[in-house]
Amino acid sequence: MAPKTSPEIGGMGHSVKRKEDPRFLRGQGNYVDDVTLPGMLYLDIVRSPYAHATINNIDSSKALAIPGVLAVITGKDLEKYNLHWMPTLMSDTQMVLPVEKVMYQAQEVAAVLATDRYIAADGVEAVEIDYDPLPVVVDPKKALLPDAPVLRTDKKDKKDNHIWHWEWGNRDATDQLFREAEVTVKEDIYIPRIHVASIETCGCVAHFDKVKGKLTVWMTTQAPHAIRTVFALVAGHVGLSEEKIQIISPDIGGGFGGKVPVYPGYVIAVAASVLTGKPVKWIEDRMENLQADSFARDYHITAELAGKKDGQLTALRIKTIADHGYTDAAANPSKFPAGLFHVCTGSYDLKAAHVEVDGVYTNKPPGGIAYRCSFRVTEAVHTIERMADLMAHELKMDPAEFRMKNFIKPEQFPYKSALDWEYDSGNYGAALQLAMDRIGYADLKKEQAEKRERGELMGIGISSFTEIVGAGPSKHFDILGLKMFDSAEIRVHPTGKVLARFGTKSQGQGHETTYAQIVAEELGFPVDSVLVEEGDTDTAPYGLGTYASRSTPVAAAACAIACRKIKDKARKIAAYLLEAHEEDLDWEPGKFFVKGSPDRAKTIQEISLAAYTNHPPGTEAGLEAVNYYDPPNLTYPFGSYICVVDIDKGTGEVKVRRFVAVDDCGNIINPMIVEGQIHGGLTMGLGPALYEEIQYDESGNILQGSFMNYLLPTAVETPNWETDKTCTPSPHHPLGAKGVGESATVGAPAAIVNAVVDALWHLGVRHVDIPITSAKVWKLLRDAGVRG
C-alpha cells in the first residue's frame, strides 16, 4: 500500500507559484536572488512525494507543451555526462538527480528549465512520474537490524545500512574506572533533527560564457574557494577547469552551516547553463529549504558517568548512533567521522573516557551540518552538561558546587583532555562564579525551596561549557584533502588607503567591521580608510570559508600577521626617510619616530606614499603582504550560563524567567559585535531547547515541513538575555582571541533543560529530551499526579 504523503508535499511537491506567492516576495539587496542577467533562464525542481520508491517513468510531455518551458532535465540526462552523482565532503556519494530510485521525501527528481520563474513552476506541476513505493526505514536503530531493507544498493556488495564505526579514547582504562566507581549515572539522550532556517534560502545564478569558456556562479555559499575546487573536480572532465570558474558569494542572509554543502540545485543550474550557454537561476522556496536541505543533530546517545561519593568525577563512556539520512553528506572537514564530538569531556578533569559513534543510513535527507557549532560540539556539550547535572542530583550536591569541584583548574592549562584535545587556556570557576553573582544564585535557591513548599514549579539550570573552534590546524582538518588554513591579503595604496581581502565569507558576523579594526589597530590607519572584500574567488586569496567560528581564530590571525609583515617593511622605509637605524625607531599606532626625538617621525600615510615614490634602494616598491595561516591549535572559548524557569502546572508551559550568560572568548576585538553574536546565539539555543524539531512518520513523511509546524522562537518568546564576560586570552593566537559566534548556541540548550529537570526532579523526572514542549511537560506532570 502506498504511503500517504505529507500535506506540504501534496502530490508533486509544489503548488503553482504565482507572482503573489509570498514565498517569492523579498526585499531588494545584494543577494543572489537580486542578480539579473540578460536572457536569464529559470530552474525549478520536481520533488518526490515518497521517501523510498523506484522511478518507473518520467513523462515530461505535458510540461514541454507549456509555452516557455524549454527542457525537463532528468537523472538519465545527467548520466550521459557522469554528473548524476557527486562526492560529499565525507567521501560518500550523493545523487544530483536519481536514475533509478528516490531515497527521501522531497528529494530532487527532475528539473524544469523555463524562460520565467512561474512558468518553470507550472512545468514542475505538469511533469508526471510513475513511482513504485519501496520499504521505508526512518529509525536508525531499526536500520541496523538484520532484516532492515538495504538502502544504498548503488554501493557494490553493500549488505546493511551501517556507514562507519568510529571510536576514541582508552576503552580499557575507562572500563576499569567504571568497575571501581562508587557511583555511576546512565542516560539515553536524543538530540533531534533541526534545521538552520536561515532568513535567505539557498540558490544560485550560473552563467557559462561560451566565448571565453568561463563559468561564473553567484551562489549562497559559505566557502566560495572550496566550492570552486569541488566544481572543478566534479566537472573537469567536461571542460570546467578551475582557472575558468569564478564563484561569487554576495551578501548571504544567514548561513549557520547550512550553506557549506553543494546542493543538487547548484549542479543542475551549472549543467543547464553550460549546455544552453545562457544564465540560469535557481532559488529554492522556503518549504524546499526546510524539507530537503542539510539538517543538523539527529544523535541517539547513551552516556554513562562514573565518580566517587564525594563528588569527584573519574570517567565518561558514550555510545552514539548518528542518523545521516541516505548519504553521509555532513559538512564536516575534520579528519574524524563524528567531527569534534570527543570534546564531550567538557570542562571537567576526567581520568579516562571512551566514545563510540556509528553512522547509519535512513530514508531522510542528508544530515550532519554544523548548525552554529563546530561539527557535533553542541551534541557533546549537551551530553556532558546533562550528565554532570544528573550526577550532582544523584549525589544530592548543589550543581554549582559539583562543577566547581570538578573543573579543570587554571594552573592545569594547557590541559590535555582524556580524549586528546589540548585546551589552550581557561578559568572556568571564575566564569561560573560571575554568573552566580550576577543572577543571585543563593537567593534563588532559597526562593525555589519556598516555592516548592507551596507546590510551585521553579528550576535553576547551569551549563558550564567548553567550546572548540577555529577549524584550521591541518593536522585535524581538510576539505577533500585541502588543508584548513585561511588567508588575508593586505594592500596599502600610495594615498594611504587600504584594501584587505580574505578567504572567509561573512553571513552577517560583521567581518567588514572586525577585520578593518584589526588593520587599523595594527597599522594605525583610520578604520574608514580600510576596505574589506570577501566572497569572490577571482580577487580574494584562497581560503576555506566561514563556519565553525573560524573567522577570528584563523582569518583574523592571518590578518594580524600580514599587517605585521607590512609594518616590518614600513619600519625599513621610515628608517630610510628619517636617516636612522631601524632599531632606533619606536612605533605608536600610526607613525614611527626616532627614540628620544618624537618630532622626528613619519606617519603611516607618508610611508605609504614613499613605498611607491621614495623607497630604499634595493627594496621592492609597494606596501602589501599576504599570509596563509595554519594555526598550531584550535581555540577553546568557554562560558557558564544559568537559567531560571517557571513551569505552569496547568498547561506545562516552560517560561524562561531569567538567563545569565557569562562568556570567555579571549581578547575581544569589537564588544558590540560579540554582544550581538551572543544574543543571536542564545535565541538559536532557545529554539531547539523548547520548540524546534523535525520528525518523520513511519512512511517517511516529514511532519514539520513548513513554518506552520516547524516552530522558531520570535521576539515574543525570547527572554531578556543578561550577559557578562571574563577574559582568558589564547596563548597561541596572535591577537589572543578565541571566537564566539557559536558559543551561545552550544551552551544554552543544556542550561534550559537542566533548569526544567531541576524543577521536576522531586516528582521523579530525571531527563527530558529536547524540545521540551508544553505537551511533554504536561504529560510528565499528569503522570506524576500533578494537576493545575
MARZATI-741914 format. One record per residue (C-alpha): z negated, x, y negated; residue in three letters. Coordinates in steps of 0.05 Angstrom, whole numbers, plus 5000, padded with zeros to 4 digits. Example, Ala and Ser with C-alpha at 12.3 -4.5 7.8 and 13.67 -1.06 7.14 Angstrom:
484452465090ala/485752735021ser/
***
This chain:
500050005000met/501950284933ala/496150444887pro/495250054823lys/497050434761thr/492750574700ser/493550064644pro/495250644597glu/500750884643ile/503550194658gly/509850234699gly/513150844668met/508151174623gly/510550914555his/511250304513ser/517350314469val/515550744409lys/517950414345arg/517250704276lys/510950314262glu/507550614323asp/501150944297pro/501951494348arg/507851754307phe/504651694239leu/501652324208arg/500752664142gly/505353204116gln/503653934120gly/505554604150asn/505454354222tyr/510454374279val/511953634272asp/513853764199asp/519454244220val/526153914209thr/532854264222leu/540054034214pro/542853694276gly/535953674310met/535353304376leu/529152984404tyr/525953034472leu/521452534506asp/518352554575ile/518552064633val/511752094667arg/509451894736ser/505351254747pro/503051554814tyr/498152114828ala/501952344890his/508752104911ala/515452324937thr/521252234889ile/526851884927asn/531751774870asn/532251814794ile/537251324764asp/538851514692ser/545051074684ser/541550554640lys/538551084596ala/545151434587leu/548350784566ala/543850744505ile/547550994443pro/544451644420gly/541751854489val/545352504505leu/542352724571ala/536952594623val/534153254650ile/531053274719thr/527953804763gly/534453874801lys/537954054736asp/532854594721leu/533054834793glu/540255074781lys/537355584732tyr/531055724772asn/526955414715leu/523754834754his/517555244768trp/513855724722met/507956204732pro/500956054708thr/496156544677leu/492256554742met/498256784784ser/499456094812asp/505755684801thr/506655034763gln/512354534761met/516454464698val/519753844728leu/518953634801pro/524553654850val/521353314909glu/514553014892lys/509552884836val/502453134841met/498452744789tyr/498952124747gln/502452244680ala/506052864707gln/512753014675glu/518352754719val/524452764675ala/526252874602ala/530752474556val/534752824501leu/537052394443ala/539152404370thr/532852034347asp/525652044369arg/525351294381tyr/531951284417ile/529151814464ala/523051364476ala/527650784492asp/531351234540gly/524851404575val/523550664587glu/530550584616ala/530051134669val/528750834737glu/525351234791ile/524251054863asp/517551334889tyr/514451354958asp/506851404949pro/503151944987leu/495752005005pro/491452194945val/485452654940val/481552694875val/474752924902asp/474753684911pro/469453634965lys/473853155005lys/479753604991ala/476354155031leu/475353725093leu/479653905153pro/483253225153asp/484953235078ala/492353185061pro/495153875043val/497653824971leu/501354474958arg/506554415013thr/511154834969asp/506955434989lys/509255745054lys/504255665111asp/499155325066lys/494554925111lys/488954705065asp/487154574992asn/482955184982his/485555634926ile/480756234926trp/473756444941his/470156894892trp/463057164893glu/459057654852trp/452157964856gly/447558224911asn/447157694965arg/442058065009asp/437358234952ala/437757514925thr/436457204993asp/430457675004gln/427357464937leu/428256734955phe/424656855021arg/418957184984glu/418756674927ala/412356284913glu/416255714882val/423555504882thr/427454944850val/434354684870lys/439054204836glu/446153934843asp/449453934774ile/456253634759tyr/459653824694ile/465353324689pro/472453384663arg/473253334589ile/479053434541his/479553834476val/482553224439ala/484753664381ser/486953304318ile/494153524329glu/497453434397thr/502053954428cys/509354034411gly/514954504392cys/521654574358val/526355034397ala/532655294363his/537555744401phe/542656054354asp/548756174398lys/551956634346val/546057104342lys/543756984413gly/536756884385lys/531556364404leu/526556134351thr/520955674372val/515955354326trp/510255144371met/502954954375thr/500355584408thr/494055994400gln/497456624427ala/504656704400pro/505957404426his/503557254496ala/507956634497ile/513957044475arg/512857524532thr/511856954582val/518356634559phe/521957294568ala/519157384638leu/520856674658val/527756624626ala/530157344621gly/534957214678his/538756724634val/539357204575gly/532957074536leu/530357784528ser/524157894487glu/527258204425glu/531457584417lys/525557104419ile/521556914358gln/515256484365ile/512456184302ile/505755844303ser/504655494236pro/498255114220asp/495154834282ile/490754214279gly/485454484326gly/486354884389gly/479654984426phe/483255304485gly/487954724497gly/493755074462lys/493555714503val/497555474564pro/505155394568val/506454654579tyr/512754384613pro/514954044549gly/515754724516tyr/520054994571val/524454374575ile/525554384499ala/527555114502val/532254994560ala/535454394525ala/536554804461ser/539655384499val/544354914536leu/546354494474thr/545855034420gly/542154524377lys/534954494354pro/530554074400val/523853774381lys/518553554430trp/511953254404ile/507352914453glu/503652284434asp/496152214437arg/495751894506met/500452404536glu/496052954507asn/489752634536leu/492652474604gln/496953074621ala/494853694583asp/489954204609ser/482853984620phe/476154344617ala/470054374662arg/470153974728asp/465054424762tyr/460754194820his/454754654821ile/448854744868thr/443755214836ala/437155504860glu/431955884821leu/426256294850ala/419856544818gly/412456634821lys/406856134808lys/405056494744asp/412056314717gly/415556974727gln/422856864749leu/425757304803thr/432457064829ala/438256584819leu/443156324871arg/449155884855ile/454755564896lys/460355214859thr/466654814874ile/471754864817ala/476754294814asp/483154584786his/487753994796gly/494354104830tyr/495054824807thr/490655374782asp/493155394710ala/486555604679ala/487255924611ala/483056494636asn/485457204621pro/479457534653ser/480157904719lys/475057424751phe/477756774781pro/471756384755ala/472056704686gly/465456944658leu/461356444697phe/457057024722his/453657064654val/449456504686cys/443156924688thr/442856764614gly/437357034570ser/432657184628tyr/430457834662asp/432057684735leu/431458194791lys/437457934830ala/442757394831ala/448657174872his/454356704853val/459856384895glu/465555964869val/471255634908asp/477455384873gly/480454734901val/486954344892tyr/486653594878thr/491453064852asn/489553164779lys/492753524721pro/491554274719pro/484654444693gly/480355034673gly/481655164600ile/476155484559ala/474254884516tyr/470955244458arg/467755744504cys/469556404537ser/472056184605phe/466555794640arg/460856034597val/458955314579thr/458155154653glu/454055794662ala/449355654604val/448554924623his/446555124693thr/441355654677ile/438255254620glu/437554634664arg/434555064719met/429655404672ala/427154734648asp/426454484719leu/422355084738met/417955024676ala/416554284690his/415354424764glu/410054944745leu/407254484691lys/408655024639met/410954894568asp/418555024568pro/418055464506ala/412355884535glu/416155944601phe/422256214565arg/418256704524met/415256974587lys/422057094620asn/426357314562phe/429657994563ile/425558404513lys/428658734452pro/426759424477glu/430759304541gln/437559294505phe/442859504520pro/441059094582tyr/444659094649lys/444158394678ser/443258244752ala/450658054753leu/453058694719asp/454158484647trp/451758974595glu/448558574539tyr/449458944473asp/443258714433ser/438558144426gly/431857874404asn/431257214440tyr/423857104426gly/424857144351ala/430456614353ala/426256134394leu/420056234351gln/424056094288leu/426855454319ala/419755244339met/417155374269asp/422955004236arg/422154384278ile/414554374281gly/414154454356tyr/406554394364ala/406253754323asp/412053454362leu/408453584428lys/402353214402lys/406752634378glu/410152604446gln/403552544482ala/401251994437glu/407751604444lys/407551674519arg/400651354520glu/403850764483arg/409550724533gly/414751004484glu/420051494508leu/420752144468met/423452804494gly/423753524469ile/429153974497gly/430454724489ile/436655134503ser/435855884494ser/442756124510phe/446456784513thr/453956734498glu/459057264518ile/465157304473val/470657754445gly/475557754503ala/478558444496gly/475759004538pro/481859174581ser/477359344640lys/475758604645his/481658234613phe/489158164614asp/494457634609ile/499657744664leu/497958484660gly/497858524584leu/491458874561lys/487058434518met/486858864455phe/488258574386asp/491458844324ser/491458904248ala/496759174202glu/494559304131ile/499859474078arg/497959644006val/503559543955his/504560003895pro/501659483848thr/495159453886gly/496458813925lys/495258784000val/499058474058leu/494658404120ala/497758184186arg/494258024250phe/495857864323gly/490957284324thr/492456564304lys/487756124265ser/486755394284gln/482155244226gly/477055814233gln/478356084163gly/481756734183his/485256774115glu/478456804081thr/474657234130thr/479957764140tyr/481257814065ala/473757914054gln/473658484104ile/479558834069val/476158714001ala/469558984026glu/472459594060glu/477459794006leu/474959483942gly/480959033926phe/479558343898pro/479757813952val/485257433916asp/489658063919ser/489858023996val/495057604032leu/493557464105val/499157294153glu/498957094227glu/502956704277gly/510056984270asp/512057464325thr/517657754282asp/512658004230thr/505658034260ala/503458634302pro/502958484376tyr/496558124393gly/493657664446leu/491657084402gly/485556684384thr/480756384435tyr/474256594467ala/471356724398ser/475257374396arg/477757394324ser/471657724293thr/469558144354pro/476658414365val/481558294308ala/476458384252ala/474459044284ala/481859254284ala/482059054210cys/475959474193ala/478660084229ile/485560014197ala/482259964129cys/478260594143arg/484660964161lys/487460744093ile/481060964058lys/481561654091asp/488661734062lys/486461453995ala/481061983993arg/486362534001lys/490562223945ile/484462153900ala/482562873912ala/489563093893tyr/489562673830leu/482562903809leu/483863623828glu/477663623872ala/475963753945his/475563133989glu/468363294008glu/466563293934asp/468362563926leu/463761963932asp/466161253945trp/463860593919glu/467859963933pro/474060013891gly/474060743870lys/472961483887phe/469261923838phe/467162643834val/459962753855lys/455662823793gly/461362613748ser/462361863754pro/467061863694asp/471962283735arg/474461723780ala/480761393808lys/480860653825thr/483960403889ile/489460083847gln/491060763815glu/491061083883ile/495660533910ser/500860683856leu/500261433867ala/501461343942ala/508661163923tyr/509561573860thr/504962183859asn/502262323929his/500163013952pro/505963473972pro/506963484047gly/504062794059thr/507862154073glu/508761644019ala/505560964026gly/498660684039leu/498360294103glu/495460314173ala/495659954240val/490259904292asn/490359624362tyr/483159524381tyr/480859534453asp/473359404448pro/468559814491pro/464659184510asn/464158444497leu/459258194446thr/453357754462tyr/451457254408pro/445456814425phe/441156254399gly/435555764411ser/436555024400tyr/431154494401ile/432953764406cys/428453154397val/430752484426val/428051784427asp/430351304482ile/430850554474asp/427550244536lys/431549604529gly/438549904524thr/437850614550gly/440850884486glu/439251614471val/438151754397lys/438052474374val/432552454321arg/432553194303arg/436453804324phe/434754514300val/439855054317ala/438055784307val/443956254319asp/444657004320asp/451757254313cys/450057944286gly/452358114216asn/455557524181ile/461957614141ile/462356924109asn/456056484113pro/459655844094met/464855934150ile/459456094200val/455655464179glu/461855044187gly/463355334255gln/456255174279ile/456354464251his/463054314284gly/460954654349gly/454554244353leu/458453594347thr/463153844401met/456953974444gly/454153284429leu/460652954454gly/460453184527pro/452853124529ala/452752374512leu/459852094510tyr/465852474538glu/468352454610glu/474952364645ile/474652024713gln/479651814765tyr/479451254816asp/480951374890glu/488451264877ser/488551804824gly/488951324765asn/485851614702ile/480351164675leu/479651474606gln/486951524585gly/486351344512ser/481351364455phe/479550644472met/475450904531asn/475051664521tyr/469251684472leu/468952204418leu/463052274371pro/464452064299thr/460452174236ala/456451554255val/453851854319glu/453052564293thr/445852724273pro/443753154214asn/444253854242trp/438854334218glu/441055064223thr/438055754213asp/439456454236lys/436857124258thr/440957764254cys/441558264311thr/447758684298pro/452258904354ser/451459664361pro/458659784383his/462459334335his/465059684271pro/462059124229leu/456058954273gly/458958254281ala/458857844346lys/462757204336gly/460056494330val/465755994337gly/463755754406glu/456255864410ser/454255164387ala/458754804436thr/455955244492val/448655164474gly/447954444450ala/449154034514pro/443454344553ala/438454224496ala/440353484494ile/439953404569val/433353774572asn/430553304519ala/432752684557val/429852924623val/423453134587asp/422852414561ala/423652134631leu/420152664674trp/413752254681his/418051694711leu/420452154767gly/427152344735val/428853074749arg/436153124727his/441652704695val/448852934697asp/452752914632ile/454952504597pro/448252154591ile/450751464575thr/446450874558ser/448450554624ala/445851154664lys/439251164628val/438450404632trp/439250434708lys/434251014714leu/429250614674leu/430249984715arg/429750384780asp/423150654754ala/420649954738gly/421050034662val/423149424622arg/424849374549gly/
***
